[in-house]
Amino acid sequence: MSRIAYFGPQGTFTEQAARTLTVDDELLPVETIPAALAAVRKGEADAACVPVENSVEGPVTATLDGLAEQELLVAVAEALLPVHFTVLARTDGEPIRTVASHPHALAQVRQWLEVNLPDARPVAASSTAAAAVGVRQGEFDAAVTAPVAAEHYPLRVLATEVADVRDARTRFLLLKPPGELPEPTGADRTSIVAAAANRTGTLAELLTELATRGINLTRLDARPTKGNFGEYLFFMDFEGHISEPRIGDALAALRRRCSGLRFLGSHPRADQVAATIQPGAANDDFTGAVDWVAAVRRGELA
Ligand SMILES: O=C(O)C(=O)C[C@]1(C(=O)O)C=C[C@@H](O)C=C1
């Protein structure tokens, strides 16, 4: 049985994601995303489950920063959850003056709050479930939570299915120390973080390495290096698996071009969308071309 640290406490969306990614494993709630990553790095957990991006609010920066720093962790699986919220309130019927949640959650219900709780002040909490704990303890009057939080925290259900944007989704990663990679499935995602020199055209050069190999980018986020203005780390997700010749070829080219490159994993996509393969960019095209060069070198082909 593995120990999975997840961004908790109990009743977060991340707990739901961890349950879809694990079977019979021990789930360990921790208060923050850095704490979940640290638990794996310190050997207190075998894997960590954390959110990485939301279709409305974009990247979860604590996860990106945590993956760029310290010992390497790689994603071995992902989960995609639909995101709509339940609003839980104190049970004494007092007016609601504060409404707490994770900043990503508050951003996804801004319009709903303006219409339905116009007098309530939004307050950032470390997670949606931590906000519910805060309401139980009398710190806040209401919390914007995952639907499952209502089962863990006995509070008054003020509203369900709350979301400014229908069909919002959050993607979660299961992260482990480097080891055996998941098998390729044909519908995989590879993630990297690249440090590039601050000069004209570097980002375009990196993207061109993918584009010329017919590799479809699925996410691009820039995070500051926290040093000089203008210096960024580029987080890229693209279709394909490192075991494929076309992806290996692209990674080798990126490795040459970047001042620093971290491989953050190749794993099956939760939506099972198969990679788009451009003409001339199939794995057979890459291996065939390498074989041809070898034959020419041996003097077998003109
Ligand atoms: O606080 C939680 O419940 C989380 O799992 C975090 C998180 C996020 O980081 O985006 C997950 C999904 C929702 O988009 C809102 C919050």
The ligand as an ORCA input file, in Angstrom:
! r2SCAN-3c Opt
* xyz 0 1
  O      -9.016     23.779     -2.562
  C      -9.295     22.767     -3.199
  O     -10.328     22.092     -2.998
  C      -8.400     22.328     -4.257
  O      -8.318     21.158     -4.501
  C      -7.668     23.388     -5.010
  C      -8.369     23.920     -6.254
  C      -7.327     24.668     -7.166
  O      -6.161     24.797     -6.817
  O      -7.721     25.100     -8.277
  C      -8.896     22.811     -7.030
  C      -9.980     22.922     -7.805
  C     -10.788     24.156     -7.861
  O     -10.464     24.783     -9.114
  C     -10.470     25.081     -6.760
  C      -9.406     24.884     -5.925
*
